[in-house]
Amino acid sequence: MRFDPELLKPSVLRLKRASGQLNAVIRMLESGREYEEVITQIAAVSKAIDRAGYSIIAQGMRTCLADDPTGESIDTGKLERLFLTLS
């Protein structure tokens, strides 16, 4: 399934912020920051990326339901695998 890029703007913005956070984590490591701070920031980056993934899946579900309001053509197995990929 392809998406309308307009619908994914919030996810793209979230991933761009996560990219900036990840670059900051790398700089923290290179400058010798405390490991507790680094781990906290890594967790934040990971959560931001996961949330973007879930948001993309949710948008896909909305798009599928808009195309087929009965939901009969939705591959639930595929959706389940996508969710589990992020867990």
DSSP file (Angstrom, degrees, kcal/mol; ACC not computed):
  #  RESIDUE AA STRUCTURE BP1 BP2  ACC     N-H-->O    O-->H-N    N-H-->O    O-->H-N    TCO  KAPPA ALPHA  PHI   PSI    X-CA   Y-CA   Z-CA
    1    1 A M              0   0    0      0, 0.0     2,-0.3     0, 0.0    59,-0.0   0.000 360.0 360.0 360.0 138.5    0.0    0.0    0.0
    2    2 A R        -     0   0    0     58,-0.0     2,-0.3     0, 0.0     0, 0.0  -0.784 360.0-139.9-104.3 150.8    1.2    3.5   -0.8
    3    3 A F        -     0   0    0     -2,-0.3     3,-0.0     5,-0.0    57,-0.0  -0.747  19.8-112.4-108.3 154.5    0.5    6.5    1.3
    4    4 A D    >>  -     0   0    0     -2,-0.3     3,-1.4     1,-0.1     4,-0.8  -0.792  30.1-139.2 -76.7 118.4   -0.3   10.1    0.5
    5    5 A P  G >4 S+     0   0    0      0, 0.0     3,-0.6     0, 0.0     4,-0.3   0.795  99.9  63.5 -54.5 -29.4    2.8   11.9    1.7
    6    6 A E  G >4 S+     0   0    0      1,-0.2     3,-1.1     2,-0.2    -2,-0.0   0.885  99.1  53.6 -61.5 -38.1    0.6   14.6    3.2
    7    7 A L  G <4 S+     0   0    0     -3,-1.4    -1,-0.2     1,-0.2     4,-0.2   0.731 107.8  51.2 -70.0 -21.6   -1.0   12.2    5.6
    8    8 A L  G <X S+     0   0    0     -4,-0.8     4,-2.6    -3,-0.6     3,-0.4   0.363  74.6 106.1 -98.5   4.9    2.4   11.1    6.9
    9    9 A K  H <> S+     0   0    0     -3,-1.1     4,-2.8    -4,-0.3     5,-0.2   0.895  78.7  52.6 -53.8 -44.2    3.8   14.5    7.6
   10   10 A P  H  > S+     0   0    0      0, 0.0     4,-2.1     0, 0.0    -1,-0.2   0.901 111.7  46.9 -60.1 -38.0    3.5   14.1   11.4
   11   11 A S  H  > S+     0   0    0     -3,-0.4     4,-2.4     2,-0.2    -2,-0.2   0.899 111.4  50.7 -68.7 -40.2    5.4   10.8   11.3
   12   12 A V  H  X S+     0   0    0     -4,-2.6     4,-2.3     2,-0.2    -1,-0.2   0.922 110.9  48.9 -63.0 -43.8    8.1   12.3    9.1
   13   13 A L  H  X S+     0   0    0     -4,-2.8     4,-2.3    -5,-0.2    -2,-0.2   0.912 110.2  51.4 -62.2 -42.0    8.5   15.2   11.5
   14   14 A R  H  X S+     0   0    0     -4,-2.1     4,-2.3    -5,-0.2    -2,-0.2   0.912 111.1  47.9 -60.9 -42.9    8.7   12.8   14.5
   15   15 A L  H  X S+     0   0    0     -4,-2.4     4,-2.3     2,-0.2    -1,-0.2   0.862 109.4  52.9 -68.5 -35.1   11.4   10.8   12.7
   16   16 A K  H  X S+     0   0    0     -4,-2.3     4,-2.0     2,-0.2    -1,-0.2   0.909 110.3  47.8 -65.3 -40.6   13.3   14.0   11.9
   17   17 A R  H  X S+     0   0    0     -4,-2.3     4,-2.5     2,-0.2    -2,-0.2   0.913 111.0  51.3 -64.3 -41.3   13.2   15.0   15.5
   18   18 A A  H  X S+     0   0    0     -4,-2.3     4,-2.8     1,-0.2    -2,-0.2   0.882 106.9  54.1 -62.8 -37.4   14.4   11.5   16.5
   19   19 A S  H  X S+     0   0    0     -4,-2.3     4,-2.3     2,-0.2    -1,-0.2   0.917 109.1  47.9 -61.8 -43.0   17.2   11.8   14.0
   20   20 A G  H  X S+     0   0    0     -4,-2.0     4,-1.9     2,-0.2    -2,-0.2   0.902 111.5  50.5 -63.6 -41.0   18.3   15.0   15.7
   21   21 A Q  H  X S+     0   0    0     -4,-2.5     4,-2.2     2,-0.2    -2,-0.2   0.911 109.2  51.3 -62.2 -42.6   18.1   13.3   19.1
   22   22 A L  H  X S+     0   0    0     -4,-2.8     4,-2.3     1,-0.2    -2,-0.2   0.910 108.1  51.3 -63.4 -42.0   20.2   10.4   17.8
   23   23 A N  H  X S+     0   0    0     -4,-2.3     4,-2.1     1,-0.2    -1,-0.2   0.885 109.2  51.8 -60.9 -37.5   22.8   12.8   16.6
   24   24 A A  H  X S+     0   0    0     -4,-1.9     4,-2.4     2,-0.2    -2,-0.2   0.890 107.3  52.5 -65.8 -38.7   22.8   14.5   20.0
   25   25 A V  H  X S+     0   0    0     -4,-2.2     4,-2.4     2,-0.2    -2,-0.2   0.914 108.1  51.1 -62.5 -42.4   23.3   11.0   21.7
   26   26 A I  H  X S+     0   0    0     -4,-2.3     4,-2.5     1,-0.2    -1,-0.2   0.921 110.3  48.7 -61.2 -43.9   26.3   10.4   19.4
   27   27 A R  H  X S+     0   0    0     -4,-2.1     4,-1.7     1,-0.2    -1,-0.2   0.891 108.6  54.5 -63.3 -38.3   27.8   13.7   20.4
   28   28 A M  H  <>S+     0   0    0     -4,-2.4     5,-2.5     2,-0.2     4,-0.5   0.924 110.3  46.1 -60.1 -44.3   27.1   12.9   24.1
   29   29 A L  H ><5S+     0   0    0     -4,-2.4     3,-1.1     1,-0.2    -2,-0.2   0.914 111.6  51.3 -64.2 -43.0   29.1    9.7   23.7
   30   30 A E  H 3<5S+     0   0    0     -4,-2.5    -1,-0.2     1,-0.2    -2,-0.2   0.786 111.0  48.5 -66.9 -26.3   31.9   11.4   21.9
   31   31 A S  T 3<5S-     0   0    0     -4,-1.7    -1,-0.2    -5,-0.2    -2,-0.2   0.444 115.7-113.0 -95.2   0.6   32.2   14.0   24.6
   32   32 A G  T < 5 +     0   0    0     -3,-1.1    -3,-0.2    -4,-0.5    -2,-0.1   0.813  50.4 175.1  79.3  30.7   32.2   11.5   27.4
   33   33 A R      < -     0   0    0     -5,-2.5    -1,-0.1     1,-0.2     5,-0.0  -0.175  44.2 -75.2 -66.0 163.9   28.9   12.3   29.1
   34   34 A E     >  -     0   0    0      1,-0.1     4,-1.8     4,-0.0     3,-0.4  -0.305  38.1-128.1 -61.0 140.3   27.5   10.2   31.9
   35   35 A Y  H  > S+     0   0    0      1,-0.2     4,-2.7     2,-0.2     5,-0.2   0.821 106.2  60.5 -64.7 -30.7   26.1    6.9   30.9
   36   36 A E  H  > S+     0   0    0      1,-0.2     4,-2.1     2,-0.2    -1,-0.2   0.915 106.6  46.7 -62.1 -41.5   22.8    7.5   32.7
   37   37 A E  H  > S+     0   0    0     -3,-0.4     4,-2.0     2,-0.2    -1,-0.2   0.913 112.9  49.6 -64.4 -42.6   22.2   10.6   30.5
   38   38 A V  H  X S+     0   0    0     -4,-1.8     4,-2.5     1,-0.2    -2,-0.2   0.931 111.0  48.3 -64.0 -46.5   23.1    8.7   27.4
   39   39 A I  H  X S+     0   0    0     -4,-2.7     4,-2.4     1,-0.2    -1,-0.2   0.896 109.5  53.6 -63.2 -39.9   20.8    5.8   28.1
   40   40 A T  H  X S+     0   0    0     -4,-2.1     4,-1.7    -5,-0.2    -1,-0.2   0.908 111.6  45.5 -60.3 -41.9   17.9    8.1   28.9
   41   41 A Q  H  X S+     0   0    0     -4,-2.0     4,-2.3     2,-0.2    -2,-0.2   0.862 109.8  53.9 -71.6 -35.9   18.3    9.8   25.6
   42   42 A I  H  X S+     0   0    0     -4,-2.5     4,-2.6     1,-0.2    -2,-0.2   0.917 108.3  50.7 -62.6 -41.6   18.7    6.5   23.7
   43   43 A A  H  X S+     0   0    0     -4,-2.4     4,-2.4     1,-0.2    -2,-0.2   0.891 109.4  51.0 -62.0 -39.1   15.4    5.4   25.3
   44   44 A A  H  X S+     0   0    0     -4,-1.7     4,-2.3     2,-0.2    -2,-0.2   0.909 111.0  47.8 -65.4 -41.8   13.8    8.6   24.1
   45   45 A V  H  X S+     0   0    0     -4,-2.3     4,-2.3     2,-0.2    -2,-0.2   0.933 112.0  50.0 -63.1 -45.8   15.0    8.2   20.6
   46   46 A S  H  X S+     0   0    0     -4,-2.6     4,-2.5     1,-0.2    -2,-0.2   0.918 111.2  48.3 -59.8 -45.1   13.8    4.6   20.5
   47   47 A K  H  X S+     0   0    0     -4,-2.4     4,-2.7     1,-0.2    -1,-0.2   0.900 110.1  52.1 -63.6 -40.9   10.4    5.5   21.8
   48   48 A A  H  X S+     0   0    0     -4,-2.3     4,-1.9     2,-0.2    -1,-0.2   0.904 111.4  46.8 -62.8 -41.3   10.1    8.3   19.2
   49   49 A I  H  X S+     0   0    0     -4,-2.3     4,-2.2     2,-0.2    -2,-0.2   0.922 112.4  49.8 -67.1 -43.6   10.9    5.9   16.4
   50   50 A D  H  X S+     0   0    0     -4,-2.5     4,-2.6     1,-0.2     5,-0.2   0.924 109.5  51.4 -59.8 -44.4    8.4    3.3   17.7
   51   51 A R  H  X S+     0   0    0     -4,-2.7     4,-2.3     1,-0.2    -1,-0.2   0.879 108.0  52.2 -62.7 -37.3    5.7    5.9   18.0
   52   52 A A  H  X S+     0   0    0     -4,-1.9     4,-2.1     2,-0.2    -1,-0.2   0.916 109.5  50.2 -63.2 -41.9    6.3    7.0   14.4
   53   53 A G  H  X S+     0   0    0     -4,-2.2     4,-2.2     2,-0.2    -2,-0.2   0.926 111.4  46.9 -61.9 -45.8    6.0    3.3   13.3
   54   54 A Y  H  X S+     0   0    0     -4,-2.6     4,-2.7     1,-0.2    -1,-0.2   0.881 110.7  53.4 -63.9 -37.1    2.7    2.9   15.1
   55   55 A S  H  X S+     0   0    0     -4,-2.3     4,-2.3    -5,-0.2    -1,-0.2   0.891 108.2  49.7 -64.4 -39.1    1.5    6.1   13.7
   56   56 A I  H  X S+     0   0    0     -4,-2.1     4,-2.2     2,-0.2    -2,-0.2   0.912 111.3  48.8 -66.4 -42.4    2.3    4.9   10.2
   57   57 A I  H  X S+     0   0    0     -4,-2.2     4,-2.3     2,-0.2    -2,-0.2   0.926 111.0  50.8 -62.2 -44.1    0.5    1.6   10.8
   58   58 A A  H  X S+     0   0    0     -4,-2.7     4,-2.4     1,-0.2    -2,-0.2   0.906 109.6  50.1 -61.4 -41.3   -2.5    3.5   12.2
   59   59 A Q  H  X S+     0   0    0     -4,-2.3     4,-2.6     1,-0.2    -1,-0.2   0.896 108.9  52.9 -64.3 -38.3   -2.6    5.7    9.1
   60   60 A G  H  X S+     0   0    0     -4,-2.2     4,-2.6     2,-0.2    -2,-0.2   0.903 108.7  49.6 -61.7 -40.9   -2.5    2.6    6.9
   61   61 A M  H  X S+     0   0    0     -4,-2.3     4,-2.6     2,-0.2    -2,-0.2   0.918 110.8  49.3 -63.9 -43.3   -5.4    1.2    8.8
   62   62 A R  H  X S+     0   0    0     -4,-2.4     4,-2.1     2,-0.2    -2,-0.2   0.913 112.1  48.9 -61.7 -41.9   -7.4    4.4    8.3
   63   63 A T  H  X S+     0   0    0     -4,-2.6     4,-2.1     2,-0.2    -2,-0.2   0.922 111.5  49.2 -64.2 -43.9   -6.5    4.4    4.6
   64   64 A C  H  X S+     0   0    0     -4,-2.6     4,-2.3     1,-0.2     7,-0.2   0.922 112.5  47.7 -61.3 -43.9   -7.6    0.8    4.2
   65   65 A L  H  < S+     0   0    0     -4,-2.6    -1,-0.2     1,-0.2    -2,-0.2   0.834 109.7  52.9 -69.0 -31.1  -10.9    1.4    6.0
   66   66 A A  H  < S+     0   0    0     -4,-2.1    -1,-0.2    -5,-0.2    -2,-0.2   0.891 114.0  43.3 -68.2 -37.8  -11.6    4.5    3.9
   67   67 A D  H  < S+     0   0    0     -4,-2.1    -2,-0.2     1,-0.3    -1,-0.2   0.826 133.5  19.5 -74.4 -32.3  -11.0    2.4    0.7
   68   68 A D    ><  -     0   0    0     -4,-2.3     3,-1.9    -5,-0.2    -1,-0.3  -0.737  66.3-173.8-141.0  86.3  -13.0   -0.6    2.1
   69   69 A P  T 3  S+     0   0    0      0, 0.0    -1,-0.1     0, 0.0    -4,-0.1   0.718  85.7  60.1 -57.4 -21.8  -15.4    0.4    4.9
   70   70 A T  T 3  S-     0   0    0      1,-0.1    -5,-0.1    -5,-0.0    -2,-0.0   0.771  97.2-140.7 -76.1 -24.2  -16.3   -3.2    5.5
   71   71 A G    X   +     0   0    0     -3,-1.9     3,-1.2    -7,-0.2    -6,-0.1   0.515  62.8 127.7  77.6   5.2  -12.7   -4.1    6.3
   72   72 A E  T 3   +     0   0    0      1,-0.3    -1,-0.0     3,-0.1    -4,-0.0   0.800  70.0  49.9 -65.6 -29.2  -13.1   -7.4    4.4
   73   73 A S  T 3  S+     0   0    0     -5,-0.1     2,-0.4    -9,-0.1    -1,-0.3   0.464  84.1 112.0 -90.3   0.1  -10.0   -6.7    2.2
   74   74 A I    <   -     0   0    0     -3,-1.2     2,-1.3    -6,-0.1     3,-0.1  -0.594  67.3-136.2 -78.0 129.5   -7.7   -5.9    5.1
   75   75 A D     >  -     0   0    0     -2,-0.4     4,-2.0     1,-0.2     3,-0.2  -0.706  23.2-177.1 -85.3  93.3   -5.0   -8.4    5.7
   76   76 A T  H  > S+     0   0    0     -2,-1.3     4,-2.5     1,-0.2    -1,-0.2   0.831  79.6  57.5 -65.4 -32.5   -5.2   -8.7    9.5
   77   77 A G  H  > S+     0   0    0      2,-0.2     4,-2.3     1,-0.2    -1,-0.2   0.911 106.9  48.4 -62.8 -41.7   -2.3  -11.1    9.6
   78   78 A K  H  > S+     0   0    0      2,-0.2     4,-2.2     1,-0.2    -2,-0.2   0.914 111.3  50.0 -65.5 -42.8   -0.1   -8.6    7.8
   79   79 A L  H  X S+     0   0    0     -4,-2.0     4,-2.5     1,-0.2    -2,-0.2   0.913 109.9  51.3 -61.5 -42.3   -1.2   -5.8   10.2
   80   80 A E  H  X S+     0   0    0     -4,-2.5     4,-2.6     1,-0.2    -1,-0.2   0.918 109.2  50.0 -61.7 -43.2   -0.5   -8.1   13.2
   81   81 A R  H  X S+     0   0    0     -4,-2.3     4,-1.9     2,-0.2    -1,-0.2   0.892 109.4  52.2 -62.6 -39.2    3.0   -8.8   11.9
   82   82 A L  H  X S+     0   0    0     -4,-2.2     4,-1.0     2,-0.2    -2,-0.2   0.934 110.6  47.2 -63.5 -44.8    3.7   -5.1   11.4
   83   83 A F  H >X S+     0   0    0     -4,-2.5     3,-0.8     1,-0.2     4,-0.6   0.935 112.8  49.1 -59.8 -45.8    2.7   -4.4   15.0
   84   84 A L  H >< S+     0   0    0     -4,-2.6     3,-0.7     1,-0.3    -1,-0.2   0.795 100.9  64.6 -67.9 -27.0    4.8   -7.2   16.3
   85   85 A T  H 3< S+     0   0    0     -4,-1.9    -1,-0.3     1,-0.2    -2,-0.2   0.851 104.9  46.7 -60.7 -33.4    7.8   -6.0   14.2
   86   86 A L  H <<        0   0    0     -4,-1.0    -1,-0.2    -3,-0.8    -2,-0.2   0.587 360.0 360.0 -85.5 -10.7    7.8   -2.8   16.4
   87   87 A S    <<        0   0    0     -3,-0.7    -1,-0.2    -4,-0.6    -2,-0.2   0.485 360.0 360.0 -89.4 360.0    7.5   -4.6   19.7
